[in-house]
């Protein structure tokens, strides 16, 4: 029986070893995840606006000419 117990513990997955999180810890995890998503969305929006400004500047420097 001792050998079987060692074998099971050696190959257990992490979620099988960890205790379930308390409601407070789950809430904190969710708040952290929301904060990270908002931060990433803000960074993406700033990059999008930066690209728009750069493209506008390029268009004003080099106007599009039509070839006929």
N, C-alpha and C positions, 0 to 999 in steps of 0.2 A: 504494500500500500504506500509506503514511503517513496518508492521509486516513481510510481504513477503520479503522486502529488507533485513531485519535483518537475516531472515532464510537463504537466499541465501548467504550472506556474511559469516555467521557462518560456513557453510559447503562447502565453496569453497576450491578447491585443491590449493596447493602451486603454481603450474605452471600456474594456472589461475590468481593468484594475482601478480606474478612477471612480471616485464617489460621484453620485449625481449632484449637479450644482444647485445651490439654493435659489429661490426666486429672486433674491437681491442680486446674486451674482449673474444670473441670466439677464436681468434688467441692465446691469452694468455692461455686460458683453454686447447687448443690443444697442445701447447708447454709443459704445465705442464704434461699432460697425456703422451706425448711422453717421457718426461724425466723420469717419474715414470716407464713406461714400460721398458726403457733402463736400469734403475737401477735394476729392478727386474730380467731382463735377465742376467745382470752382476753377480748378487748374485747367481742365479741358476747355471751359468757356473762355478763360483768359487767353489761352493759346489760339482758340478760334478767332477771337477778336483781333489778336496780334497779327494773325495771318491775313485777315480781311484788310487791316490797315496797310500791311506790306503790299498786298496786291493792288490796293487803291493807289498807293504811292508809285508803284511800277507803271500802272496805267497812265498816271498823270505825267510821268517822265517820258514814256514812250507811247504816244497815242496810237491806237489801232488804225492802220490805213488799209483801205480796201483796194484790191488789185482788179482792174477792169481791163 
